[in-house]
């Protein structure tokens, strides 16, 4: 068994298989890195495109005592001269 292993390693060195295995390992690691970056970018894109629910509806605002000013996005008393208070 030891003689067979010795002959194999000698033949592998002669044909440059060890260098090819090392190159294959480096290419594999690079491919894993690129694939990981691609997946991370895809997750970031999907997270950025997710829509948040609109929690500032008038039905929720009325009990709180303010009117939504769509210019500022905040509740106020409805007296902002350049604000608007109805959804377009």
C-alpha positions in Angstrom: 0.0 0.0 0.0 2.8 2.4 0.9 4.6 1.6 -2.4 1.4 2.4 -4.3 1.0 5.7 -2.6 4.6 6.6 -3.2 4.3 5.8 -6.9 1.1 7.9 -7.1 2.7 10.9 -5.4 5.7 10.7 -7.7 3.5 10.5 -10.8 1.4 13.4 -9.5 4.5 15.5 -9.0 5.8 14.6 -12.4 2.5 15.7 -14.2 2.0 18.8 -12.0 -1.3 17.6 -10.5 -0.5 19.1 -7.1 -0.1 22.6 -8.6 -3.4 22.0 -10.5 -5.2 21.0 -7.3 -3.8 24.2 -5.6 -5.1 26.3 -8.5 -8.4 24.6 -8.4 -8.7 25.4 -4.6 -7.9 29.1 -5.3 -10.4 29.3 -8.1 -13.0 27.6 -5.9 -12.4 30.1 -3.0 -12.7 33.0 -5.5 -16.0 31.6 -6.8 -17.3 31.3 -3.3 -16.4 34.9 -2.5 -18.1 36.2 -5.7 -21.2 34.1 -5.0 -21.3 35.4 -1.4 -21.0 39.0 -2.6 -23.8 38.4 -5.1 -26.1 37.0 -2.5 -25.3 39.9 -0.1 -26.1 42.4 -2.9 -29.4 40.6 -3.7 -30.4 40.7 0.0 -29.6 44.4 0.3 -31.6 45.1 -2.9 -34.6 43.2 -1.7 -34.4 44.9 1.7 -34.2 48.4 0.1 -37.2 47.8 -2.1 -39.4 46.6 0.8 -42.3 49.1 1.4 -43.1 50.2 4.9 -46.7 50.4 5.9 -48.2 53.9 6.1 -49.0 54.3 9.8 -50.0 58.0 9.5 -53.6 57.5 8.2 -56.2 60.0 9.2 -58.3 57.4 11.1 -55.3 56.9 13.4 -54.6 60.6 13.7 -58.0 61.9 14.7 -58.0 60.4 18.2 -54.5 61.8 18.9 -55.7 65.4 18.4 -53.6 66.5 15.4 -53.9 66.7 11.6 -51.2 65.2 9.4 -49.3 67.9 7.5 -48.2 66.1 4.3 -45.5 68.7 3.6 -43.6 68.0 6.9 -45.0 64.5 7.6 -45.8 65.5 11.2 -48.9 66.1 13.2 -49.8 69.8 13.9 -52.8 72.0 14.6 -53.6 72.7 10.9 -52.4 76.3 10.7 -49.2 75.9 8.6 -49.7 78.5 5.8 -47.7 76.5 3.2 -48.6 73.0 4.4 -51.3 70.8 2.9 -53.5 68.6 4.9 -55.3 66.3 2.4 -53.9 63.5 0.5 -53.6 64.2 -3.3 
